Amino acid sequence: MTVLVVSESSAQRYTLGDPDVRLMLQVRDDDAAAFEERAACFVDQYSGYTAVGDVKVNGKRVNIASYRCKAGDVIEIKEASRQLALVLEAAALAPDLPFRVVGNGQLDHLFDNRPANVEWIDWVEYDDLPDTIREAGCALGVFGTGDKTARVIPNKAFQAIACGRPLVTGDTAAARELLTDDADALLVPPGDPGALVTAVRRLRDDPALSARLAAGGRHTYETHASERVLGLRWRALLERLTSRA
């Protein structure tokens, strides 16, 4: 099966000095020891974050990949950057699973060192997107731990269930307003690439589960999120407002 990710872009904040925090900011090899000693936190992987302004230190954009931070500095990383990085981490943990990412933009640099099992399609015409989604074994939603992610259900989640594909997305308050775990989607802990891999493997290894979630998702879409349902709801709201005028 192929796992489909449709790209979408709220910053996540970290305070250096917390040993449990793992950030995604590149440092030069010759700076690594000094950085780790001063910040008590090793920051690694994508220098491209700084190149596109996805990183701020104490509220100011940083465009130097080897920027040195100190304990107490507040690092902000755009939630979209972390989302895609997490999917790529999951793909690296599961070389047996093919991933397909559709979309381009300011995060293209993250694909430079993508795992071998990640296919990147930079553009699909909007009219062709439903067929692309239906070709996948499942579709992914959002998995970040920021405030914005907890408040929203992204378009790609609606697109997945509308197309009758099993959806795997983060277990957030927003998601639970529409979705029920193991009924119309698989909800996984946000920020956990291992949990994401486990969910996708469940779908690959259990065709009956995959079919049940696909049907459940489509039912949820038709019942709560289709144009017909929302159109009637908005019309009723507008009629109520105009009747008061």
C-alpha positions in Angstrom: 0.0 0.0 0.0 1.0 3.6 -0.6 0.7 6.2 2.1 -0.5 9.6 0.7 0.5 12.9 2.3 -1.0 16.1 0.8 1.1 19.1 1.8 -0.5 22.2 3.3 1.4 26.0 6.7 1.6 28.8 14.2 4.8 28.1 15.4 5.9 25.6 18.0 7.9 27.0 20.8 10.7 25.4 22.7 13.0 26.7 25.5 16.5 25.5 25.2 17.9 23.9 28.3 15.1 21.2 28.5 16.9 17.9 27.8 13.6 16.3 26.7 13.3 18.8 23.8 14.5 17.8 20.3 14.6 20.7 17.8 15.2 20.7 14.1 17.8 23.3 13.5 21.1 22.5 11.7 24.5 23.2 13.3 27.9 22.8 11.7 29.8 19.7 12.9 32.5 21.7 14.4 29.9 23.7 16.5 28.0 20.6 17.7 29.9 19.9 20.9 29.9 23.6 22.0 26.2 23.9 21.1 25.3 20.8 23.1 27.2 21.9 26.1 25.8 25.4 26.1 22.2 24.5 25.3 21.9 21.1 27.0 20.0 20.1 23.9 21.2 18.9 20.5 19.5 20.4 17.6 19.8 18.6 14.3 18.8 17.8 10.8 17.5 20.5 8.4 19.5 23.6 7.7 16.8 24.5 5.2 14.5 25.6 8.0 16.7 28.7 8.5 16.9 29.3 4.8 13.1 29.9 4.5 12.7 31.7 7.8 10.9 28.9 9.6 13.1 29.4 12.7 12.9 32.3 15.2 15.1 32.7 18.3 13.6 35.0 20.9 11.1 36.3 18.4 13.7 37.1 15.7 14.1 35.2 12.5 17.4 33.3 12.2 18.9 32.6 8.8 22.3 31.2 9.9 22.4 27.5 10.0 25.1 27.4 12.6 23.5 30.0 14.9 24.5 29.4 18.5 21.9 29.4 21.1 22.1 29.5 24.9 20.1 27.9 27.6 16.8 29.9 28.1 16.6 31.0 24.4 13.1 30.4 23.0 13.1 28.7 19.6 10.0 28.8 17.4 9.6 26.4 14.4 6.7 26.8 12.0 4.2 24.0 12.6 4.1 23.1 8.9 7.8 22.4 9.0 7.5 20.1 11.9 4.5 18.3 10.3 6.4 17.3 7.2 9.6 16.5 9.1 7.6 14.1 11.3 6.2 12.3 8.3 9.7 11.9 6.8 10.8 10.6 10.2 8.0 8.0 10.1 9.0 7.0 6.6 12.6 6.5 7.7 11.4 4.2 10.5 9.4 2.1 8.0 11.4 1.4 4.8 8.8 -1.4 4.0 6.1 1.3 3.5 6.0 3.5 0.4 5.0 7.1 1.1 3.9 9.6 -1.6 3.9 13.3 -0.8 2.0 15.6 -3.1 2.5 19.4 -3.1 5.3 22.0 -3.3 6.2 25.3 -1.7 8.6 26.7 0.9 9.3 23.2 2.4 10.7 21.7 -0.7 14.2 21.7 0.8 13.1 19.0 3.2 12.9 16.5 0.4 16.6 16.9 -0.5 17.6 14.0 1.9 14.3 12.2 2.0 14.2 8.4 2.7 14.3 6.2 -0.4 10.7 5.0 0.2 9.3 8.6 -0.1 8.1 9.6 -3.6 7.5 13.4 -4.0 5.1 14.7 -6.6 5.4 18.4 -6.6 2.1 19.2 -8.3 -1.2 17.5 -9.1 -4.0 19.4 -10.9 -6.8 19.9 -8.4 -9.3 18.1 -10.6 -7.0 15.0 -10.6 -6.4 15.1 -6.9 -9.4 12.8 -6.0 -8.0 10.0 -8.2 -4.6 10.5 -6.7 -6.0 10.1 -3.2 -8.1 7.0 -4.2 -4.9 5.3 -5.5 -3.4 5.4 -2.0 -3.8 2.7 0.7 -4.4 5.5 3.2 -4.1 9.2 3.6 -2.4 11.2 6.4 -3.7 14.2 8.2 -1.7 16.4 10.7 0.4 15.3 13.6 1.9 18.4 15.1 1.7 19.3 18.8 1.1 23.1 18.3 -2.0 25.0 19.4 -3.2 25.5 15.8 -3.1 21.8 15.0 -5.2 21.1 18.1 -7.8 23.6 16.9 -8.3 22.6 13.2 -9.2 19.8 10.9 -7.2 20.3 7.7 -8.7 20.2 4.2 -6.7 17.1 3.4 -8.6 15.2 6.2 -11.9 16.1 4.6 -10.5 15.2 1.2 -9.4 11.8 2.4 -12.8 10.7 3.9 -14.7 12.3 1.0 -12.7 10.0 -1.4 -13.3 7.0 0.7 -9.7 6.4 1.9 -8.7 5.4 5.4 -7.5 8.4 7.3 -4.7 8.5 9.9 -4.4 11.8 11.8 -3.4 13.2 15.1 -5.7 12.6 18.1 -6.7 16.2 18.9 -9.8 17.9 20.3 -10.6 19.2 16.8 -10.3 15.8 15.2 -12.6 14.3 17.8 -15.4 16.8 17.0 -15.7 15.0 13.7 -13.9 11.6 13.9 -14.0 8.6 16.2 -10.9 6.5 16.6 -11.2 3.0 15.0 -14.6 3.8 13.5 -14.0 6.3 10.7 -10.2 7.1 11.2 -7.2 6.0 13.1 -6.3 8.8 15.7 -2.7 8.6 16.9 -0.7 10.7 19.5 0.5 13.9 17.9 4.2 14.3 17.4 4.9 10.5 17.5 6.3 9.1 14.3 6.4 5.6 15.7 2.7 5.7 16.5 2.1 6.9 12.9 4.0 3.9 11.5 2.1 1.5 13.7 -1.2 2.8 12.5 -0.2 2.6 8.9 1.0 -1.0 9.3 -2.3 -1.9 10.9 -4.1 -0.7 7.8 -1.7 -2.5 5.5 -1.9 -5.8 7.3 -5.7 -5.8 7.9 -7.7 -5.2 4.7 -11.0 -5.6 6.7 -10.0 -2.7 9.0 -9.0 -0.6 6.1 -12.3 -1.2 4.3 -14.3 -0.5 7.5 -12.5 2.8 8.2 -12.9 3.9 4.6 -16.6 3.3 4.6 -16.9 4.9 8.1 -15.0 7.9 6.9 -17.2 8.3 3.8 -20.3 8.0 6.0 -19.0 10.7 8.4 -18.3 13.0 5.4 -21.8 12.5 3.9 -23.5 13.0 7.3 -21.5 15.9 8.8 -19.3 17.6 6.2 -20.6 17.3 2.7 -21.6 20.3 0.6 -25.2 19.3 0.9 -25.1 19.1 4.7 -23.1 22.3 5.1 -25.1 24.2 2.5 -28.3 23.5 4.3 -26.7 24.5 7.6 -25.4 27.8 6.2 -28.7 28.5 4.5 -30.6 28.1 7.8 -28.1 30.4 9.5 -28.4 33.1 6.8 -32.2 32.8 6.8 -32.3 33.2 10.6 -30.0 36.3 10.3 -32.0 37.9 7.5 -35.3 37.3 9.3 -34.1 39.5 12.1 -33.2 42.4 9.8 
